[in-house]
């Protein structure tokens, strides 16, 4: 099974819950009896910046688009839609460990994705064929990093021709499909009608002083010297500068820049019994200048070492069924996995999927008072940059707030231009990594309850619930790293996240760190156990991998009290503690404990 | 004795010509370059701790070797005059070779499932190492890597012993590791790589040539420049340093014939040609592909074929590259020629040797030289085939039942166990014919067969790995030669059933050698360089078939005019 590193929200699918428990009302310990405290949630939206000039590549793409389409029109059958997306990427990564540089890489690429559709928007060559899995990868072509009009033209020609060949082969199969092989409830179209848009933001250029960043990372990574028993650690910075260009035969033309700066910190060791213990932290900002100062970073990094040392010394959890608090970041990951992946539009009409929520629009699926939406337009939330920010999706549709749950009732899905059930329009969530087929994905998932309580009230409610269930302690999950969600029918309908920092909370309020915790369960049951939510919103920024590749996302939630959660002990690994002690390491002043 | 390496090499005691006998390294160790010595010392500090490496009830390692690979790489790629890809970087890798047990039986060359989905034993573990010359960080990486290697090794050895006890072997079991102590080697550093801008200018310039060829649909000109510096220390007292550096250009072009058949032409050129020379190479490639596009489809053929120039050298690589390796595979498979030791496998007029100490041969530059192989052993010249008879094999430190010692041909890159492999493999003939005589000899062979024409192969599809004839490369330039001396290009030829046995029936050879240079890809390693030299070869009976049906359609859209601006 794919193991996902902590800062990734990995969302591969597998699941298929055979049995979907009916939506349940929130159980007894609901918020109604708790004293409420108001929340503070400030959303800062990104602005559609003033129009800039389109760069020459856009003009060239448009010329070739018209030329290709004019020639394609003479063929039978001929496409009704053609789109070119070009992505310029400049990626600088610097990694250091134990005071030494491990790698610096700088990659630049300009890639082309061609989207061509044969047939009509009601029914085209992308139409689902019974029993066939969704195509995930498509050919990715390389264009000159700058200029090179002849090479651009030639590659567009080759790529368009191949795309037509592939579409034609599939279109012949779609045409031979019988009406009785179609799912009656599936959407009645294959491609949504959308207004064309034209938008040009200034192109982002890269100019980075690599040397000074390398020096900063070397210094930061030397924190490790104070913790010789922690086996492996690293500090890695990646700066991604992207300019996306998109043109299509409906008249859309876009020039949209994007930059993410991500610092990942990691520490790992092995306990005496062979259990591998790790902690991740990440800083996600939009400019190098926004990276916190050295003292703040050293403190954050040190706390990871302190945590893994504490984990190595902690007791292994025993199986547990009872109430738990998920702190905000942990709850964000939980909602991303348990809920977010199941409301992606393309899963609803796909009979190989579990289709957990496909028929539940208008029904209550969560406790009353709970609202959930996904809004890519949100740039900052309570001052924190959100990783899932964008203004236009990869099909050229303006990003829109997708209202998913209102007052506990399911409103709709995350939608690309592929219609799902009764939803015939995109809400701007069609996303991909270059070289993949676009599907609906999460961007900034925000769990926003109407009624919130204070954090102390939430803890008291946990202890009351512990007492009520006749237990001696409850659990608190403060960090969960991304897990995976299984959405497919032939797998067990379950979700899995990887709890990292879990505490037993005793009735006297004392906490004890435990390790080796696995949460298990089915999605709807888990959601139905939400008993209360605090007003302490936290953001989890990450990168999510699924059918259409890796895309940046965020998940925001306040702390959540679940009246019941099931916990098992992790499987044993075969790792072993080293035979020899570590080599002697001089401790530098900044690494002093 | 001549030491190639694009740098000068000082082998200790200058007695490198007689490495065959195992000897202890009692002689003084050659000095390492100033920037390398501290790195080697940090490696030795961890090596010294390996004697304490012992789990209760288990053995300590009897051998530990540490390799540090410092790899600099530049890659540029251009299409139709524009740069489409540029990468440059430097990385360091550690390779920890740790052996428990004894020279007769140890944990090497054995792999096993140790946990669900987790395999162990695919060579010595390789992992990234600090780029900075920072002894503490390097020692820490070595400590963890050594521990992982040790824990895996004791488990593997136990499983391997259990498996040996429960199976019957019908021939003598060769030992796992040769008892010989390589000499220490130290070379001066190589010159820096060419500037990235220079490589970029060259490939952009040469790739522009294809604008003149509307019938060539896709094309690329690329350059790869490498420096691989290797530091090796071992518990046998070896302390060595050897760098290598090479630049390779490649031209790739492809198109489709009018019936849709995909056609390619790919060439490689090692060294540092000028932009103009590179453009000439590109133009020649484009001309050949354009000719192929218009050529008629080949007919099924069986009879004499003349492999000319570089195609002959590549054929020698394809058929000899793996067959002359004396290293058994991990599941015990050996070269079929080990059973034919002393027997004739080629005409008496032909001999084959390999010598990584050469840097040129009869005016041809060779790229497969090195100062030590990937077991740390300085290379020897090996007479592999003498007057048509198999005499020796390319050996790493893994013995086979006939040969115990390495002759300095163990190559692997950082991944996988080393295998005996070519460095500079040379096929030479005592009775070579001039080009015209060779053609006449082909025509005579056709006449004997009563055939209408014979075939000449001038270029094969480029490959970096030899298959021993299992899947021979496709001819990219192949012509019919008629009795009246007329030549006619054909396309779509595939060589069929061409095994090393075909070399026994060589009718005649040329008198001018050609070279095929390649970058061996073994076990996922980053490349090294190697060269194979051979004269033109006329084979008595080779089968050529036209390919089975292709489903590729010719383009439906007309190609855009590219030379408009």
Interface residues (C-beta under 8 A of the other chain):
Chain A: X64 X67 X68 X71 X72 X75 X97 X98 X99 X100 X101 X102 X103 X104 X105 X106 X107 X108 X109 X110 X142 X143 X144 X145 X146 X147 X148 X149 X150 X151 X152 X153 X154 X155 X157 X158 X160 X161 X164 X165 X218 X225 X231 X232 X573 X574 X576 X578 X579 X580 X582 X583 X585 X586
Chain B: X45 X46 X49 X52 X53 X54 X55 X79 X80 X81 X82 X83 X84 X85 X86 X87 X88 X89 X90 X91 X114 X115 X118 X128 X129 X130 X131 X132 X134 X136 X137 X138 X139 X140 X142 X143 X144 X146 X147 X150 X151 X211 X217 X218 X553 X555 X556 X557 X558 X559 X560 X562 X563 X565
